[in-house]
Amino acid sequence: MKEFVDYFWGEKNGGFDVLYHNMKHGLVSSKELSDHIRERCQIEENYSRALTKLSKSAANSTSVGTFAPVWQILKNSSERLSGLHMDMVHKFQEIVKDIQKYSEEQHKKHKTMKDQESGTLEVVQSIQQTTQLVQKAKESYAARCLEYEKFKRDTGASPKDVEKAEVKFKKALDDYKSLLEKYTNVRNDFEKKMLVSCRNFQEVEIDHIRKMKSFIESYAKASENNHSLIQQVGIFLV
């Protein structure tokens, strides 16, 4: 199995943000699945009502002639189908309730994760800021180095100007070294905390996928069982 700790180490250290928003999107997926099944419930309920209406229509058909007994069969089959579709509505509604309960648990879990991973978020922001400062210090050091070398080679430059350039060069070098040291410390802290966060986010993701899979399986099983019963009604008609 692929491990989150082997990925999400982008150049700009944006992996944490990707993992966090992926977790948050799980809540969106739960809501969308709930909405989908709820809409299916409405379709099945409307169909059930239409079949009930059709059953009443069959009951009002002519009761004389050789075809009269068939109307009773059609009436009964329509009633049976109506009931089966309404049974499916009830099963789907139970699944929707389970998803809603899970969504509430998700919301609480995400809040806990946000608090739990706040330390990683802080160090991610720190390393991003420090990386930018290191780059600026590197550019400043390179510029001061060139300036200092230029003054040393310039025979017309006064000793005072050379001295000033040297002071600026040394300051830029010290600043660059200091930031590199800070970056190393921040980087080490970032790697330690990011490893833990990757594992935590992967655990949440695995649990989410398993839960969503169980909802889909329940949904598919309810549909399959109901369709089997509906098929039996059709066989009875033949």
PyMOL commands that set and color helices and strands:
alter all, ss='L'
color gray80, all
select helices_A, chain A and resi 4-6+15-59+68-116+118-153+159-237
alter helices_A, ss='H'
color red, helices_A
deselect
rebuild
show_as cartoon
